[in-house]
């Protein structure tokens, strides 16, 4: 039997019970949101370059599709960073990343189409994985969603208590 020092056991047992999951969700939200925001801002500042390579989608011409993507990236990134309506903001973000991956796959056939997005093929899949995790795990307690939920729940409890007192 291996003799493990007590301080080492205590360290790992303490960390096993205190995983800091809310802090890690905050970090993941901030990191991903900032990266997503940076992509939207870069596309906005170099709009003319990206507009030349834009591929139409959903019945929209190329430039209009690019404007829709930029707006979605910026608005959803801000919501993700703040933790406000996080799961709702993740849905359009997932759609944008699916679109980006299809454009990247099509870029192997048409060279200019891949220039619409600023990243290499595979990055949209990475964002999709992160967004899927955040969609399942939620924003955590360090978010505006949590504060809204707490306020809503406390408001419902006050209503229930007042109904009980009125009946008595």
C-alpha positions as CSV (number, residue, x, y, z in Angstrom):
1,X,0.0,0.0,0.0
2,X,1.3,3.5,-0.9
3,X,1.5,6.0,1.9
4,X,0.1,9.3,0.7
5,X,0.9,12.4,2.8
6,X,-2.1,13.8,4.6
7,X,-1.7,17.3,3.1
8,X,-1.9,15.8,-0.4
9,X,-5.1,13.9,0.5
10,X,-6.6,17.0,2.1
11,X,-5.7,19.1,-1.0
12,X,-7.4,16.7,-3.4
13,X,-10.4,15.9,-1.3
14,X,-11.0,19.7,-0.6
15,X,-10.8,20.5,-4.3
16,X,-13.0,17.5,-5.2
17,X,-15.8,19.0,-3.2
18,X,-15.2,22.6,-4.3
19,X,-14.9,22.5,-8.0
20,X,-15.7,26.2,-8.6
21,X,-18.1,25.3,-11.4
22,X,-19.8,28.7,-11.3
23,X,-16.4,30.5,-11.6
24,X,-15.4,28.3,-14.5
25,X,-18.7,28.9,-16.3
26,X,-18.1,32.7,-15.8
27,X,-14.6,32.3,-17.3
28,X,-15.9,30.2,-20.2
29,X,-18.7,32.7,-20.9
30,X,-16.3,35.7,-20.8
31,X,-13.6,34.1,-22.9
32,X,-16.0,32.8,-25.5
33,X,-18.0,35.9,-25.5
34,X,-15.0,38.1,-26.0
35,X,-13.7,35.9,-28.8
36,X,-17.1,36.0,-30.5
37,X,-17.4,39.7,-30.0
38,X,-13.9,40.3,-31.4
39,X,-14.9,38.3,-34.6
40,X,-18.0,40.5,-35.1
41,X,-16.1,43.8,-34.5
42,X,-13.3,42.7,-36.9
43,X,-15.8,41.9,-39.6
44,X,-17.5,45.2,-39.0
45,X,-14.3,47.2,-39.2
46,X,-13.2,45.4,-42.4
47,X,-16.7,45.2,-43.8
48,X,-15.7,46.0,-47.4
49,X,-13.2,43.2,-47.6
50,X,-15.6,40.7,-46.1
51,X,-18.5,41.9,-48.2
52,X,-16.6,41.1,-51.4
53,X,-16.3,37.4,-50.3
54,X,-19.7,37.2,-48.6
55,X,-21.9,34.2,-49.6
56,X,-25.6,34.7,-49.7
57,X,-27.8,32.6,-47.4
58,X,-31.4,32.1,-46.4
59,X,-32.5,34.1,-49.5
60,X,-30.3,37.1,-48.5
61,X,-27.7,38.5,-50.8
62,X,-24.1,38.3,-49.6
63,X,-23.8,41.7,-48.0
64,X,-27.1,41.4,-46.2
65,X,-26.1,38.0,-44.9
66,X,-22.9,39.5,-43.6
67,X,-24.7,42.3,-41.9
68,X,-27.0,39.8,-40.2
69,X,-24.0,37.7,-39.1
70,X,-22.2,40.7,-37.7
71,X,-25.3,41.9,-35.7
72,X,-25.9,38.4,-34.4
73,X,-22.3,37.9,-33.4
74,X,-22.1,41.3,-31.5
75,X,-25.5,41.1,-29.8
76,X,-25.2,37.5,-28.8
77,X,-21.6,37.9,-27.6
78,X,-22.7,40.8,-25.3
79,X,-25.6,38.7,-23.9
80,X,-23.2,35.7,-23.4
81,X,-20.7,37.9,-21.6
82,X,-23.3,39.4,-19.3
83,X,-25.0,36.1,-18.7
84,X,-28.3,37.7,-19.8
85,X,-30.7,35.4,-21.7
86,X,-27.7,33.1,-22.2
87,X,-29.4,30.0,-23.5
88,X,-31.5,32.1,-25.9
89,X,-28.4,34.0,-27.1
90,X,-26.6,30.7,-27.7
91,X,-29.1,29.5,-30.3
92,X,-28.4,32.1,-33.0
93,X,-24.7,31.8,-32.1
94,X,-24.9,28.1,-32.8
95,X,-26.6,28.8,-36.1
96,X,-23.9,31.3,-37.1
97,X,-21.2,28.7,-36.4
98,X,-23.0,26.0,-38.4
99,X,-23.2,28.5,-41.3
100,X,-19.5,29.4,-40.8
101,X,-18.5,25.8,-40.9
102,X,-20.5,25.1,-44.1
103,X,-18.9,28.2,-45.7
104,X,-15.5,26.9,-44.7
105,X,-16.2,23.5,-46.2
106,X,-17.4,25.2,-49.4
107,X,-14.3,27.3,-49.4
108,X,-12.3,24.4,-50.5
109,X,-14.1,24.6,-53.8
110,X,-14.4,28.4,-54.1
111,X,-11.3,30.1,-52.8
112,X,-12.8,33.5,-51.9
113,X,-15.8,32.2,-49.9
114,X,-13.6,31.2,-46.9
115,X,-12.3,34.8,-46.5
116,X,-15.7,35.8,-45.1
117,X,-14.7,34.5,-41.7
118,X,-11.4,35.3,-40.0
119,X,-10.6,31.9,-38.7
120,X,-9.3,28.6,-40.0
121,X,-11.6,25.6,-40.7
122,X,-12.3,23.8,-37.5
123,X,-12.7,26.8,-35.3
124,X,-16.5,26.9,-35.8
125,X,-16.6,23.3,-34.6
126,X,-14.7,24.4,-31.5
127,X,-17.2,27.2,-30.8
128,X,-20.1,24.8,-31.5
129,X,-18.7,22.5,-28.8
130,X,-18.3,25.3,-26.3
131,X,-21.8,26.7,-27.1
132,X,-23.3,23.2,-26.7
133,X,-21.7,22.8,-23.3
134,X,-23.0,26.3,-22.2
135,X,-26.4,25.5,-23.6
136,X,-26.6,22.3,-21.4
137,X,-24.8,23.6,-18.3
138,X,-26.3,27.1,-18.2
139,X,-24.7,30.4,-17.3
140,X,-24.0,29.6,-13.6
141,X,-24.7,31.7,-10.5
142,X,-22.4,34.5,-11.6
143,X,-24.7,35.8,-14.2
144,X,-27.7,38.2,-14.7
145,X,-29.8,35.1,-15.6
146,X,-29.3,33.9,-12.0
147,X,-30.1,37.3,-10.5
148,X,-33.3,37.5,-12.6
149,X,-34.3,33.9,-11.5
150,X,-33.7,34.7,-7.8
151,X,-35.7,37.9,-8.1
152,X,-38.5,36.1,-10.0
153,X,-38.6,33.2,-7.4
154,X,-38.6,35.6,-4.4
155,X,-41.4,37.6,-6.0
156,X,-43.5,34.4,-6.4
157,X,-42.8,33.5,-2.8
158,X,-44.0,36.9,-1.6
159,X,-47.2,36.5,-3.7
160,X,-47.8,33.0,-2.2
161,X,-47.2,34.3,1.3
162,X,-49.6,37.2,0.9
163,X,-52.3,34.8,-0.5
164,X,-51.9,32.6,2.6
165,X,-52.2,35.6,4.9
166,X,-55.3,36.9,3.0
167,X,-57.0,33.5,3.5
168,X,-56.2,33.4,7.2
